Amino acid sequence: MEKKKSAVRSLLDIEVGAPEAARVKVVRLGLILTVRELPYDRLNKLRGLEDSDLQYLMESTVEPKFRDKAWYKEKMGCPTPIEAMKKLLREGEVRAILRKCDELNGYGYGAVVPLSPDDESIPEDELQGRAIGAALEDLEKN
């Protein structure tokens, strides 16, 4: 009973803030993008769509506005923002930006760490250190 009570208490103590955002730069173009995390349902709706990586990028991008008709129709001469994004960005650039989007959406290394029963009393900064160590170890493997 005590563990359930503390789990409920910990849920009640969690502060849910505004979506996280980050800025990234496509060096080749000198283009700075502001990307943000997406709500859970919105992220799930993107799965299985045609050009899902570009859809994910467009949905995540706050700035610049890829849906601006002046950009994709007039400047790029494309019928859709997705077609214009295909002309503008290289596949590797899209994947690199999406890695940051993934991180904002909780897919980054260290977002969730396994705990043993003995770990519950370990200070949060030590757990964060373990998460960073695990992420570095995973990067070295790849």
N, C-alpha and C positions, 0 to 999 in steps of 0.2 A: 504494500500500500504506500509506503514511504517513497519508493522510486517513482510510482505513477504520479504522486502528488508533486514531486520535484520536476518531473517532465512537463506537467501542465503548467506549473509556475514558470518554468523557463520559456514556454511558448507565450505566456502572457507578458513576459518581460521583454520580448523581442520588439524592437522598434522597426517598423517598415517605412522606409524613406522613399524618396523620389528615385526613379530609375537612374542607374549609373551611366555615365557617358565618358568618352575619351576622344582625344584628337590623334589622328595618324596622318602621315604625309606620304604621298606617292612621289618619291624622289625624282623619278624620270620626268614627271609632269610638273613638279613643284606644286602639286595639288594637295591642299590640306582638307581632310574630311573630319567632321564630328560625327561619331557613331554612338549609339546608345543601346542599352539592353532593351529587349522586347518583352511584352507580357507573355506569359506561358501559352495562352490559347493562340495568340497571334503567331508565335514561333512554330507551334504545331501545325497551323494551317499552311505554312510555307512548304512543309515536307511533301515531296512528290509532285510539286508543280514543275512545269517546264521551266528550264533555266532557273532552278531553285536557288543556286548560289547567288545569281544576280538579283533575284527577287529578295532574298535575305539581305543582301547588301543595300538595295534600294530602301527596304523597310527600316533598316537599322540606321541609315544616314539621315542626320538632322540637317547638316550643311555639307556640301551644296545641295540644292534642290534638283535632284535628277528628274523629277516630274515636270519641271518648268518647260513648257512648250517652246518658248523662245530658244532654249538650249537644244532640246532633242529634235525638234522639227526644223526650225529655221537655221540654227548654227550647224547641227550635225546632219541634217537632211534625212532623218530617220522617222519611221511611222510611230515608234514607241520608245520610251526611255530605255528599255532593255536593249534594243538594237543599238542605240547610241552608246550605251555603256560598253557593249561588245566592241565597238569601234575605238573607244577611248582607252579602255583598260586591257592590259595583258592578263591572261589567266592566272599567272603567278602573283600578280599584284592583287587580284581579287581574293585569292586564297590567303594572302598575307593580311589583308584588311579583315577578312572573315575570322582569322585566328583571334584578332582583338575582339571582334563581336562575340565569338564563342566564349572568350574569357569573361566578358561582361555578362553573359547569360549563364554563367556557372559551370562552363565546360573546361575551365582552366585547371592545370595541375595544382593540387593542393586545395581545391575548393571544398573537398570532402576528404577527411582522413579517417582511416579505421582506428577504432579504439578498443583496447582490451579492458576488462573490468578494472584493472589497476590504473589505467590512464585517466579515469574520470576526475581525479584530483590533481592532475598535472596542470600547471598554470598555462593560460592561453598563449603567452609568448613562446613558451617551449614547444607547444603544439604547432604554432606557426613555423618555428624553426625546423621542425620535423617535416612539415609540408614542403617547405622550400628545399630541404635536403632531398626529399623524394622527387620533386620536380627536376632538380639538377641531375639526379641519378638517371631519371628517365630521358632527359635531354642528351646525356652522354651516350646512352644506348643507341639513340637515333643519330 
